[in-house]
Amino acid sequence: MTAALVLASSSAKSTRQLAAVLAAVCRPGDVLLLSGDLGAGKTAFAQGFGRALGIEEPITSPTFTLVRQYEVVGGPEGIRTLLHADVYRLDHTAEIADLGLGQLVEDGGVALVEWGDAAEPVLGDGALSLWLVADPNDDDRRMITVAADGPAWADRWSALAVALEPWSMGK
């Protein structure tokens, strides 16, 4: 299955809300690859996603620490950990593989990987890919493309599309 949704966000708040809706559809073991230029809204997305999982501490970009781990309380069933990674500073796919995110999500985790296009060769099998693009004419507006390739999201795709309908480019 290859499927894609094209969405529009009018603000950082709207991006956080979209992420919260998406978090509710996630399961343990999911990996979300967030791609986009600097300032495209990847960290705002991570903040909304984390809040929806019940994380109250500040969620900031893990640019220099590479991976931040947050305990999940009260999130979707079975999700115990949010792993938030930033692979911007890594030069080789072997360095991304060395982070062990694939193994870490197997024990009740969900991973958000900023600069996910760089991680796609290592983590892309079954991942949900999101491309965030800033509107050059409106500092607040973002176009967000959500894509799934493979069977991991097949049974949730319809529910995801319905949940994200308020952000559909047709709205």
PyMOL commands that set and color helices and strands:
alter all, ss='L'
color gray80, all
select helices_A, chain A and resi 12-23+42-52+93-98+101-107+116-123+151-153+157-163+165-167
alter helices_A, ss='H'
color red, helices_A
select strands_A, chain A and resi 2-9+31-35+67-71+81-86+109-114+128-135+138-149
alter strands_A, ss='S'
color yellow, strands_A
deselect
rebuild
show_as cartoon
